[in-house]
Amino acid sequence: MFESLSERLERSFKILKGEGRITEINVAETLKDVRKALLEADVNYKTAKIFTETVKEKALGQNVLTSLKPSQLMVKIVRDELSSLMGGQSVDINLKGNPAVILMSGLQGSGKTTFSGKLANLLKHKRHKKPLLVAADVYRPAAIEQLKALGEQLGIPVFAEEENKNPVKIAEKAVKYAKEYGFDLVIIDTAGRLAVDEQMMTEIAAIKKAVSPQEILFVVDSMTGQDAVNTAKEFNERLNFDGVVLTKLDGDTRGGAALSIRSVVNKPIKFVGTGEKMDAVDVFYPERMADRILGMGDIVSLVERAQEQYDEDEARRISKKLAKNQYDFNDFLSQIRQVKKMGNMKDLLAMIPGVNKAMKDMDTETGDNGLKSIEAIILSMTPSERANPQMLNGSRKQRIAAGSGKTVVEVNRLLKEFGNMAKMMKMAQSGKMEKVKRRLDSAPRR
């Protein structure tokens, strides 16, 4: 997500490169390009217009600090406004109540059932809840079976009454059942339709009235663009939901829904689905997403994921080797295998400042296949070559290429990327990246 938008914004900021000061002329030219980029990303027209006008107002007349160039100052202003556009800060889910009841809403195909399972799994492990999933979609073929299969996979009970075709009664019985058997969280998966219709709205409003949920989440497929925003408006008018869930952010989507939906319905985005696996769900952080859109990466999220997979001994070992400039392909291979547990490689690389851009030059596939290609190259090296990358001369590269089924060009690209990775990791370890970010954050606001 956001890849094309990021590239367009980067080109827009180049207009200001070499300028000594932000002026009305050069800022107008830059923001004209920024607005085009937002509209091409399927951002709501009114939202894009207000956004660029706000950025213009904040940018004009600002003196460029000695430590910042005009393009850097514009990047900071745009970053702050993107974060504000998406809500400014994360908003937690309401889990008060005994049990806490969460009602899922959305159109058919938006990913409600799958996300219900993901959310139950997340809150079970991260918030130590005892969840009960409720199958209240009595219309879609195999909806109950799908939720049961997810529950079995995750080890989470599912309340279902296949003979009962009344979703309101099912929801009421489920909450009563949860109280009797000690469940402190109830997640109700409701029916969707292919389009908004009165019957669906009346039914889900009746469920809301019957169980008084602490949280109503509107689940939307981010790949539907502006249709997602329009649907959100209609649901919000009837349900007054508490938050939005954007699914399929790992797909081929331009990101317009993420940038528009908060400003249109004035409700926070609370979660995002980032893949097919049941742990591929993240809390939505506007500032982190703004950083990723502008190519600044998302080190905090990357570290959080890494902490879930890496053990402290391994982290300390690699840290010591980095400090001594002894980081080698054995360490790289160890980290790659840990990365495979963390999620899609393309998504993870987007979190590292500069690395995602550098990886575009690599002729490798993304995801698990890409990692397998890198593993194949490294495993074709001898133990001494892995420990001493500097000894890889032309003939050795040819042998490695033949052994891994790759080309010498691909081997060379991996060596280059390995060098870049080692430099960036050492830079991050030394605190230089944090200093750069602090310098950007210290720029004055109007």
C-alpha positions, 0 to 999 in steps of 0.5 A: 500500500501507498507505494505509488503515492510515496513515489509521487510525493518524493517527486513533488518534494524535489521541486523545492530542492536547491531552493533557499526559502519556501515561497508562494510560487514554489510551494504552490507548484509543489502542492499542486503535484501533491494534490494530484498524487493524493487524488491518484491514490483515490483520496476524497477530493474534498479531503485532498483540497483541505489537506493541501490548503492547510499545508500551504498555510503552514508552509508559507512565510516560514524561514528555513532553519540552518539545519533544514532545507526547504524540501525537508521542512515541507516533508515535515509539514506534510508528515504532521498533516498526514498524521493529523488527517489519519487521526493524530494518535492511536485510539484504543479499543473499549474493553470495559464491561463484563463481558466486553461486547464487540459488534462487527459490521460491514459489507459482505466480502469486507473481511469481517469473519476473518478479522473477528478471528484475528481480533479475538486472537490478538486480544487473547494473547496481547490483552490476556482476554478469554474471548468467545466468537459468535456466529450471527451471520445466518445468511451467507453460505458456510459463514458459521463453518468458516468461523468455527474453523477459525475458532478451532485453529486459534483455540477459541470457542465459537457460539453458534445455533445453526437451527436458529435463524434470528441473529438478534436472539443468537447474540442475546443468548451468546452474551448470556452464555459468556456470563455463565461460563466466564468469558470476558470478551464477546465478538459478534460476527454479523451478516453483510450484504453486497450493498447497503440495504434497509434489511441489513441496517435494521437487523444490525441496529436491532442487535446493537439495541439488544446487547448494548456493545461496548464497541462497534467496529466497521470493517472495510476492504481498503481495496474498494477506495472511495466506495469504502468511504461512502459505505462508512458514511451510511453505516455510521449514520445508522450505527454510530460506530466507534472505530474503523478496521481497514483490511487487505492493506497488503493488497494492491491498494492505493491507500485512499480509504486510509487517508480519507475515511477518518476525515469524512466520518470523524471516527478513528481507524483502530486496526489494520489487516496486513495479510492472510495469516491470523496474526497479520493484524496491527493497531493503527498508528497515524504517525507511523503510517505517515512516516511510511508514506513519506519513505521514513520507515517505521522502526518502532513497529518493526522493533515491536514485531522483532521483540515478539520473535527475537530472543535477547541473547541473539539480539545482544550477540548481533549488536556486539558484532555490529559494534566490532564491524564483524556482522557477516552472512551467518548473522544475516541468514539468522535474521532472515529466518527470524524475519520469515516469522514476522510477516511479508518481507516487502511489508517489513522492508517498508518499515526500514528507512531507505531499505525499501527504496534500495530493494526496488533495484533487486531483481528478487521476488517479494515475500517468502519466495524472495527470502528463499532466493536470498537464503539459496545464495547465502547457503551456496557460500562456504562457511568461510565465505559467509564469515568473511564476505570481503573474500568473495571475488569474481570466481567465487561469485560465479560458483555461488550463482551456479550453486543457487540457481541465480545469476552473478548480477543477483549475487552482486545485488545481494552483496550490495544490499547486505553492505547497505543493511549492515551500515544502516543497522550500525547507524541505527545502533549508534543513534544517528537515525534518532538524531535526524528524526529529532532534528526534523521534529524540532522544526517550529510549527505555526 
